[in-house]
């Protein structure tokens, strides 16, 4: 059978068979009726050709059909077999692909991802066996944070909105590790659209994710390193820096918790921490405490931070929860969420001082890159700690240097430095050379040299030794010689010299220390005569056996205690006991000997004659090679001189160095003691506060040296007026206090105050042969009348003293409630003045100055007003005195000057008539600071013309420091500024004085104007002032003109100008400008000049 036949389909074979059958039947039928019409009806046509042809055709058709049917069947069976083979091959290939170890594959059903089938690689991804994985489902292994998204995608597939999804997600293995995977899920549906199953392809992308996390982590660590360096730059304190490092590590480094532990030398296990540890750190403390209690104070190291500190190297635990070395801390770490930990040692000056402990919530967090970055950070912290320590050491060194300077000044050792030239001039000599009667400047200036000090017998020897040491290049050597004091006395000194050489060996300078060894020399003379084994020492030495029996003493000890040697041998050291120390003292001494092997301390001992001496005593046992004590050596040093020095230092701390009187600290002690005694005995205490009047004039006129001399004389006079029980103190400057105890009566206190005032009012003769007169103002407070504490009495006496000065000086006042209220009000006023300056509460008002002849405004006086938000407008009379006393007048006066000039410039810019503006200048402004430069700057900045500015000064201001005042006023006149003398007639009123000053205007004080024409004396004074002013070629202006009668009188006397309420009260700037603009015709500067010329001619 050929292949063509084999490929005939069943339908074709059937058609062929039916065709031959139908053809044979049709042939038989048509042939029988058509070709044999004569045949017998109903006879079988066996003998007919038609029959046999039909039969043959029929059979042939059937045979052919059957043949083709058999051929088709064989072909169909072969096709089915081939199809089965292909299906089996596809199924084999599908199973092979499903089990490939490249991707995890699973067929699941329902939303929980229950398994229908999964491959072995999926088990490998989850580190589980197939049986263990079969008990779980896909949702159970999904990270809790990713489960809501899976449920949402399941709902979308179930609703037909999606056929699947592809996303990155996290799985959590049963061992807690994380699996990052790319999941491709597709659903298989039933014909009705419902979900049959889901095919999940899971690709492990943990490596890529870990790389990304490492990159992010490394970037975070770089940020942490950068912020650490910023914190290092800003931090000035060690603990603050460590706290900032912990905070940066948690906030920016990706750590859960960070803390710094310290070594045992730091006396603290926890220095700084940051983050949430859920009680982990407290667990460590409790564990360590419990371990110490159970194992002793020297417990073995268990904590990794302790291991790191002990080994001085970093410790890394990348699997903290499975590391057996920290098994006791697994539970606490699990609660805190710690998976890995790193312990990095911190050093300071090369020594390990602690460790930085970092905890992460992921295993294997501390990769080599992370460790390298953290190591850099710890090195930066170490460097910063070194820098902070160096800064602290520098600060301590500076303090030590300052203390050393103070110690040097108080020390008997003289420091010096000189140059190796022909004059041997001193470059430096410590100031304490004064104890020899010399001044350091005398040596530095070359007035004195070393040769002037040396004893004539020592001079040649000393210089020979110096030259010898220079030639032999000895850098350090010691010379002993005698030096002469300013009083002519010779002292033995030990001169320890250090020579500085240059590269060529030439000496550059000599630095030395000269110590007074006169007493030592005297002692050496005595020690040479003593033939004892301890000849070279000045300390008393006692040697006892192990039972503390004295077996040997030196001569110094005999001299120290006064016992003969034979009376001491065999005795115990208790023979020296003074009785000032109790048994506990000696018990501590024995305990120190047992524990530390020595004892050293101060103790009082008794000499044979009963005299008590303070001594520095040291006791050291001497042991054999087995540690058994053979004997004890005790050394006794007399520290009486040291105690005397301490007493002198205490005296210096409690006494004024200038006068020797008790100072404020001593007054506080004495006053507290007196008050306690008075409270117990119901007695009175009086405190007098003295302030010298006119003392500043002495300082300013003759200098501080003579001011100090005056204070010495004042101290002496005060002590002459007091009883032994009374205490006089100097508080500083020219302030003194007197403390009266023993229940003084008010009459006694008053009498003493009067005696003091009288004594200090007498002339003082200074060493420059000048007599000076001063006075004093005294404030008095009493206990219990005025206060019960030292602070209260001091404050009350001070308040009363200021009241005495205010009432005219050279008097005394008792404290009262009225004084307290006034002092309180004054303090409040001073505080409000400070606020007024900063709050711009001051305003300038302007009072017109009128020409008497023309009745035109030719100027204005700038008057200060204080617009207090609580009290309203306050006139200067209520606050200027306080401003002058506190120095605020400087700021206020400068503001008034600038505001007046600025306002004047503004009026000129408005084309108002040009006028002069007068500003009052206080004595403080005139004599403190460069007033010429100040006013020049104000005029320049404001643009106001100098010739329109007029400065008013009082007679008292002119009389202070006359020569300096003349120079200042001449400088102001050279700038074009006009000068007026204000309130004329209230001061010196002398032509002899006035003609020295470059004045332009003389102002009559309103006190001489207000009673005109009723008081003849005032009329004569005013007329005299006008005549005096014109005789000096000055313009005369009258103040306080309020009536026409006053104006008419002044006009009759030829007075030039006036100001007062008759024309206008002081006005704000806006109202004054309106008044000025209304005068007709406008006054020009030329007009003003003509008026003044005519006034001068008249």
Order of alpha helices (4+ residues) and beta strands (2+ residues): alpha-alpha-alpha-beta-beta-alpha-alpha-alpha-alpha-beta-beta-beta-alpha-alpha-beta-beta-alpha-alpha-beta-alpha-beta-beta-alpha-beta-beta-alpha-alpha-alpha-beta-beta-beta-alpha-beta-beta-alpha-alpha-alpha-beta-beta-beta-alpha-alpha-beta-alpha-alpha-beta-beta-alpha-beta-beta-beta-alpha-beta-alpha-beta-beta-beta-alpha-alpha-beta-alpha-alpha-beta-alpha-alpha-beta-alpha-beta-alpha-beta-alpha-beta-alpha-alpha
